[in-house]
Amino acid sequence: MSLDKATVAKIAHLARIKVPDGELESLAGELSQILTFVEQLNEVDTTDVPPMTSVAAQKLRRRVDAVTDGGYTPQVLSNGPETAEGFYVVPKVVE
């Protein structure tokens, strides 16, 4: 697919990219090469190729789905300046 300067200027306008007039010709050539390459990729037969999410077939390790409280209450509360009854104590900000 071949692009001309007017098409490249329109694409740049739609993309809100300021392209100087002197660069439109070279940019048209580069974009045309990219589109030609994409057209070549469309010619590849991929009917027997299964879709994949990664190049390495791996399964993720999963943890046990168990509900716990974490057991870290003392360590978490030690980060605050003042605590009471298992909670942080904060100043009242709304009357």
N, C-alpha and C positions, 0 to 999 in steps of 0.2 A: 504494500500500500504506500503510495507516495503522497506526501503532504506538501502543500505550498505555503508560502509566507503568510497569506491571509488566514489560512486555517490555523497555523501556529499562533498567530496573533490573537485569534478568537479563543483558542485554548488557554493562552496565557491570561487573557482578560477574564475568562470564566474561573480560572484558578486564582485570580487576584495576584498574579505575578507580573512584576514590571520587567519586560524584556526590551532592551534597546533595539531599534530597527536594524542596526548592523549585525546583530546576533541572530536574527530571525532565520536567515538562510541556512546557517550552520546548524541551528537547532532543528530546523525542518528536516535536514539530512539525518541527524541523529535519531529523531523520533521515527522517521521512515524506516531506518534500519531496525529499530526496536520492534516496530509493528511487523516488519517482514519476518523477523525471528519468531515472533508469537504465531504468525501464520504457519510457519514451518512446524511449530510444536503441535498445532491442531491437526497436522497430517499424520501424526504418530498414532498407531492403533493401540488403544489401551483397554480393549474389551475384556481381555483375560487377566488384567492386572487388578488385584483387589485393592480397595482403598486402604490407606494406612495412616496412622497417627504419628508414627515415629519410624526412623530407619532401623532402630534396634528393637526387636520384639521382646519386650520385658513386661512383667506384671509388677504393679506396685505392691509393696508390702503394706498390709493393712493392720491396724491395731484392733484390739478387741473393743467392740462398741459397748462399753459398760459405763453406767452412770456412777460417778464418784464425786465427792466434794473437793477432791484435789488433795486434801490433807496438808495444805500449805498455809493455813490461816495464820499461825504465829509468825512465819517468815514474811508474809505479805503485810501484816499489820505492823511489823517492825520498821517498815519504810515510812510510816506516818509519824508526825510529831506527838500526837495524842490519840489514844484509843480508849474505848469503853464498851464493854459487853460484846466484844468481837466486831466492832465497827470503828471507823475513823470518826473522830470528833472534829467537827468543822464549825466555824462561827456562823451564826445566823445572819443571812444576807437579805431576807425578805421579812418585812414586818407584817 
